[in-house]
């Protein structure tokens, strides 16, 4: 039995010795990616809700009363200035024109008769045949006939105009809107809805608003309102379906009055519409690029938030150190524009931020191992550290 016990003890010692040889001497230091802070130029895009209108949206109302006898266009038709849209029943207006023409002829005959009478009285008065009273009466009759003629001529012009108003024409180039009234409908100048709307869609007006403070910032940046309009960059239009309109536009006017109820000012941008993709009454967003010079931009993924403050982990002497940064969110939703808290050349942690703790020793991926004598020096990370590239 003693031999067996001795053998078991020797085997146990052998296993223990082997295990001791394979035990690690220490834990490996974790490696993480880092970002070296640099500055560059960055384009920040400001977004404003907008409404789209035709360059001209003209409501068409009849100038005379009557039933629609002919409808010459359809909804959505492209029309030219002067093109006929509607024809209102012309029969009563043609009759009124004939009456006016007859009245003019009668008035002209009355004037001719009064003129003959006056000329005769004038000759007789020169021969002392008739009195001054007779001459003056003849002259007054002539003046009255001439006045009657002028009145009849005015009525003739009015009748001619009324007849012309029965043909409703397009006041400008554009696109025909809805047609709420059809052939046979009785219309007048007081109808609640227009006959139609002609929209000049060759260029589209896009209206949007910005706050008073935003307008002040723009004005200060360019020196004056006139310089602001001259130097503002081209703007883009994001359509209601989220796509960008192919052609860029320009801001051509800024309202001089601030809306006291909203504290905002209205601006108008103009966009070409050669393909008729934009329609009056539509909506979208105006995108205005804003150039920033020598700014620091970092991905949002390298930050974390605590009590509404944004932090990053700086790598200082090989360990993490939490630092507050003042940032502005970029329009792409992925980056932060750093206002303060970081300086060029600093290295921040770029991965594992959510699980990291302050004071944790870290090694930047690809950094050279430091000799024991330089254990307190910062880790070499310049060659392997990722650098923030400005857009």
RACORNOR-V350847 format. One record per residue. RES is the residue in one small letter. SS is DSSP state (H for helix, E for strand, C for the rest). PSI is psi in whole degrees, -180 to 180 (999 if undefined). D_CENTER is the distance of its C-alpha to the mean C-alpha in Angstrom with 1 decimal. Layout:
RES&SS&PSI&D_CENTER ; RES&SS&PSI&D_CENTER
This chain:
x&C&-35&98.8 ; x&H&-33&98.6 ; x&H&-44&97.6 ; x&H&-41&94.7 ; x&H&-41&93.4 ; x&H&-41&93.7 ; x&H&-39&91.7 ; x&H&-39&88.9 ; x&H&-43&88.6 ; x&H&-41&88.4 ; x&H&-41&85.6 ; x&H&-42&83.6 ; x&H&-37&83.9 ; x&H&-43&82.8 ; x&H&-40&79.6 ; x&H&-40&78.9 ; x&H&-41&79.3 ; x&H&-44&77.0 ; x&H&-38&74.3 ; x&H&-35&74.6 ; x&H&-33&74.1 ; x&H&-6&70.8 ; x&C&137&69.1 ; x&C&152&66.1 ; x&C&-19&66.6 ; x&C&163&63.1 ; x&C&140&59.5 ; x&C&141&57.0 ; x&C&130&54.2 ; x&C&148&50.8 ; x&E&139&48.4 ; x&E&156&44.6 ; x&C&149&41.7 ; x&E&168&40.4 ; x&E&128&37.5 ; x&E&125&38.3 ; x&C&127&35.7 ; x&C&168&34.3 ; x&C&160&31.5 ; x&E&-178&28.9 ; x&E&142&25.5 ; x&E&140&22.5 ; x&E&115&18.8 ; x&E&131&16.9 ; x&E&121&13.3 ; x&E&136&11.4 ; x&E&133&9.0 ; x&E&133&6.9 ; x&E&142&6.7 ; x&E&157&4.3 ; x&E&147&6.4 ; x&E&132&7.1 ; x&E&153&9.9 ; x&E&159&12.5 ; x&E&-37&13.4 ; x&E&125&16.4 ; x&E&99&17.2 ; x&E&118&20.9 ; x&E&130&23.2 ; x&E&116&26.6 ; x&C&146&29.6 ; x&C&149&33.2 ; x&C&-8&35.2 ; x&C&162&38.5 ; x&C&152&39.9 ; x&E&176&41.3 ; x&E&146&41.0 ; x&E&120&38.7 ; x&E&-22&41.1 ; x&E&135&38.8 ; x&E&115&35.3 ; x&C&-5&34.3 ; x&C&168&30.9 ; x&C&162&29.4 ; x&C&133&26.1 ; x&C&-3&23.5 ; x&C&144&25.7 ; x&E&124&24.3 ; x&E&158&26.1 ; x&C&158&27.0 ; x&C&130&27.5 ; x&C&-7&30.9 ; x&C&140&31.3 ; x&E&131&33.2 ; x&E&-49&31.4 ; x&E&157&34.2 ; x&E&124&37.8 ; x&E&148&39.4 ; x&C&121&43.2 ; x&C&-10&44.7 ; x&H&-53&48.4 ; x&H&-29&48.6 ; x&H&-31&46.7 ; x&H&-39&48.9 ; x&H&-42&51.9 ; x&H&-35&50.6 ; x&H&-42&50.1 ; x&H&-41&53.7 ; x&H&-44&55.0 ; x&H&-40&53.2 ; x&H&-41&54.7 ; x&H&-40&58.1 ; x&H&-37&57.8 ; x&H&-43&57.0 ; x&H&-42&60.1 ; x&H&-40&62.3 ; x&H&-37&61.0 ; x&H&-40&61.7 ; x&H&-39&65.2 ; x&H&-38&65.7 ; x&H&-42&64.6 ; x&H&-42&67.0 ; x&H&-44&69.9 ; x&H&-34&69.2 ; x&H&-42&69.1 ; x&H&-43&72.5 ; x&H&-44&73.9 ; x&H&-44&72.8 ; x&H&-40&74.1 ; x&H&-44&77.5 ; x&H&-37&77.7 ; x&H&-42&76.9 ; x&H&-42&79.8 ; x&H&-35&82.2 ; x&H&-35&81.3 ; x&H&-24&82.1 ; x&C&9&85.6 ; x&C&33&85.9 ; x&C&-38&86.0 ; x&C&162&83.2 ; x&C&172&82.1 ; x&H&-34&79.0 ; x&H&-46&77.9 ; x&H&-40&77.9 ; x&H&-43&75.9 ; x&H&-38&73.3 ; x&H&-42&73.1 ; x&H&-38&72.5 ; x&H&-42&69.8 ; x&H&-38&68.0 ; x&H&-38&68.2 ; x&H&-44&66.6 ; x&H&-39&63.7 ; x&H&-40&63.2 ; x&H&-39&63.1 ; x&H&-39&60.6 ; x&H&-40&58.4 ; x&H&-39&58.7 ; x&H&-44&57.7 ; x&H&-39&54.6 ; x&H&-42&53.6 ; x&H&-37&54.2 ; x&H&-38&52.2 ; x&H&-40&49.2 ; x&H&-35&49.7 ; x&H&-45&49.7 ; x&H&-41&46.4 ; x&H&-41&44.9 ; x&H&-40&46.4 ; x&H&-43&45.0 ; x&H&-44&41.5 ; x&H&-39&41.8 ; x&H&-40&42.9 ; x&H&-31&40.0 ; x&H&-16&37.6 ; x&C&-18&38.9 ; x&E&103&37.0 ; x&E&120&33.3 ; x&E&159&31.3 ; x&C&127&27.7 ; x&C&-14&26.5 ; x&C&169&24.1 ; x&C&147&23.1 ; x&E&-164&20.8 ; x&E&136&21.0 ; x&E&135&23.3 ; x&C&-149&22.1 ; x&C&156&24.6 ; x&C&87&28.2 ; x&C&-16&29.7 ; x&C&135&32.9 ; x&C&-178&35.3 ; x&C&132&38.6 ; x&C&-13&41.0 ; x&C&139&38.6 ; x&E&125&39.6 ; x&E&161&36.7 ; x&C&177&36.6 ; x&C&-15&34.3 ; x&C&15&34.2 ; x&C&147&33.0 ; x&C&-31&30.5 ; x&C&148&28.0 ; x&C&159&27.2 ; x&C&-40&29.0 ; x&E&180&25.6 ; x&E&129&22.2 ; x&E&118&21.5 ; x&E&124&17.9 ; x&E&101&17.4 ; x&E&16&15.2 ; x&E&-37&16.2 ; x&E&147&12.9 ; x&E&139&9.8 ; x&E&130&7.9 ; x&E&116&4.2 ; x&E&135&5.2 ; x&E&170&5.3 ; x&E&151&8.7 ; x&E&161&11.0 ; x&E&164&14.8 ; x&H&-40&17.4 ; x&H&-40&18.8 ; x&H&-40&15.8 ; x&H&-40&15.5 ; x&H&-41&19.3 ; x&H&-43&19.2 ; x&H&-45&16.9 ; x&H&-42&19.1 ; x&H&-36&22.2 ; x&H&-35&21.2 ; x&H&-5&21.0 ; x&C&-34&23.5 ; x&C&169&21.9 ; x&H&-38&18.7 ; x&H&-43&19.5 ; x&H&-32&20.1 ; x&H&-46&16.8 ; x&H&-36&15.0 ; x&H&-35&17.5 ; x&H&-5&17.5 ; x&C&138&14.0 ; x&C&164&13.8 ; x&C&149&11.6 ; x&E&157&8.4 ; x&E&161&8.0 ; x&E&120&6.2 ; x&E&121&8.4 ; x&E&173&9.5 ; x&C&-25&11.4 ; x&C&6&14.6 ; x&C&-5&13.6 ; x&C&156&13.8 ; x&E&134&11.9 ; x&C&139&11.0 ; x&C&-39&13.9 ; x&C&142&12.7 ; x&C&161&10.8 ; x&E&-178&8.9 ; x&E&146&9.7 ; x&E&121&8.9 ; x&E&-11&11.5 ; x&E&147&12.0 ; x&E&126&12.4 ; x&C&142&14.3 ; x&C&3&17.9 ; x&C&132&18.5 ; x&C&129&17.9 ; x&E&115&18.0 ; x&C&-25&21.4 ; x&C&-28&21.0 ; x&C&-15&18.1 ; x&C&25&18.4 ; x&E&164&14.8 ; x&E&145&13.3 ; x&E&139&10.4 ; x&E&155&8.3 ; x&E&125&7.1 ; x&E&151&6.0 ; x&E&130&8.3 ; x&E&138&8.9 ; x&E&154&12.6 ; x&C&50&13.7 ; x&C&-27&17.4 ; x&C&3&18.0 ; x&C&35&16.5 ; x&C&-30&14.8 ; x&C&141&11.7 ; x&C&142&13.0 ; x&C&133&12.4 ; x&C&-6&12.2 ; x&C&178&10.4 ; x&E&166&8.2 ; x&E&-157&6.7 ; x&E&133&5.5 ; x&E&131&3.9 ; x&E&117&7.5 ; x&E&117&9.3 ; x&E&143&13.0 ; x&E&110&15.7 ; x&E&128&19.2 ; x&E&131&22.1 ; x&E&139&25.6 ; x&E&56&28.8 ; x&E&156&27.6 ; x&E&130&29.3 ; x&E&131&27.5 ; x&E&152&29.4 ; x&E&147&28.9 ; x&H&-24&28.6 ; x&H&-15&31.7 ; x&H&8&34.0 ; x&C&166&33.4 ; x&E&158&34.7 ; x&E&140&34.1 ; x&E&122&36.8 ; x&C&49&36.4 ; x&C&19&32.7 ; x&E&144&33.5 ; x&E&132&32.6 ; x&E&156&35.7 ; x&E&162&36.7 ; x&E&112&40.3 ; x&E&146&41.5 ; x&E&108&44.5 ; x&E&118&47.1 ; x&C&38&50.7 ; x&C&7&50.2 ; x&E&161&49.1 ; x&E&142&45.8 ; x&E&118&44.6 ; x&E&136&41.7 ; x&E&135&39.4 ; x&E&137&36.5 ; x&E&140&33.3 ; x&E&120&30.3 ; x&E&161&27.2 ; x&E&131&23.4 ; x&E&134&21.9 ; x&C&165&19.8 ; x&C&-17&16.6 ; x&C&-9&18.8 ; x&C&7&21.0 ; x&C&-23&24.1 ; x&E&162&24.7 ; x&E&139&25.4 ; x&E&121&25.0 ; x&E&123&28.3 ; x&E&-35&28.5 ; x&E&162&32.3 ; x&C&-16&35.2 ; x&C&148&35.6 ; x&C&151&36.9 ; x&C&141&37.1 ; x&C&-22&40.2 ; x&C&153&40.4 ; x&E&131&40.7 ; x&E&157&39.2 ; x&E&135&40.0 ; x&C&-6&37.6 ; x&C&156&39.1 ; x&C&21&41.0 ; x&H&-39&39.3 ; x&H&-25&39.4 ; x&H&-1&43.2 ; x&C&156&44.1 ; x&C&151&46.0 ; x&C&140&46.4 ; x&C&6&49.5 ; x&C&127&49.7 ; x&E&130&51.3 ; x&C&160&49.0 ; x&E&129&49.3 ; x&E&135&46.5 ; x&C&128&46.7 ; x&C&-2&48.7 ; x&C&149&50.0 ; x&C&143&53.6 ; x&C&139&56.3 ; x&C&142&57.5 ; x&C&160&61.3 ; x&H&-35&63.0 ; x&H&-22&63.4 ; x&H&29&59.7 ; x&C&-26&58.8 ; x&C&-3&57.1 ; x&C&152&54.9 ; x&C&147&51.2 ; x&C&144&50.8 ; x&C&118&50.0 ; x&C&4&46.5 ; x&C&-39&45.1 ; x&C&-27&45.7 ; x&C&-7&44.7 ; x&C&137&41.8 ; x&E&144&38.3 ; x&E&136&36.0 ; x&C&122&32.4 ; x&C&128&30.4 ; x&C&144&27.3 ; x&C&999&24.3
